[in-house]
Amino acid sequence: MSRGPDAGVRLERALIASAAQAGCAITITDATWVRWASATFTGARHRVWLAGDAGPALDRWLAGLAEAELSLRESLVADLSIASMVRVDDQTRITVEALTVEA
């Protein structure tokens, strides 16, 4: 029996919803994740590649993304950072790295 979307899909959906709430649309162009564990926690390390139209709304969203509360069922976002950002004409390409911990 499936538990539903995995942590990677839930993170992608949360990023898209957060961007939409901030007034900008993003597209997930690629994503990967690997299981992660410490002595006390289990979760996953994620790398998500995004694209969006360059503009003030996207800039504001990106500026606050590391501190944003992203709602994920069954997981918490323990850490999130923008690893890279490249602007090409009217497009911005972003690489986000995140650590999720199972709740």
Residue, then its C-alpha position, 0 to 999 in steps of 0.5 A: m500500500s502506498r503512503g502517497p507522494d514521497a518527500g521529493v514530490r511533497l517538497e516540489r509541490a510546496l515550492i510551487a505553492s509558495a511561489a504562487q502565493a508570492g505572485c510568481a510562477i515557477t517550473i520544476t525542471d529537474a529534481t533529485w533526492v537521497r535518503w539521509a540519516s543521523a543518530t536521531f533523525t531520518g529524512a532526505r537531502h534534495r536538489v531541485w532545479l527551478a525556472g521562473d520569469a525574472g521580476p520583482a515577485l520572483d526576487r522577493w520570493l527567493a530572498g525569503l525562501a530560506e526562512a519560509e515555512l513550507s508545509l510538507r505532510e510527514s516531513l519538516v524542512a530542516d534546512l533550505s538554501i539557494a545553491s545557484m541562480v542564473r539569469v538568462d534574458d527574461q528567465t531565472r534558473i535556480t538550484v535549491e538544496a534542502l534537507t527534510v526530516e521525517a516528522 
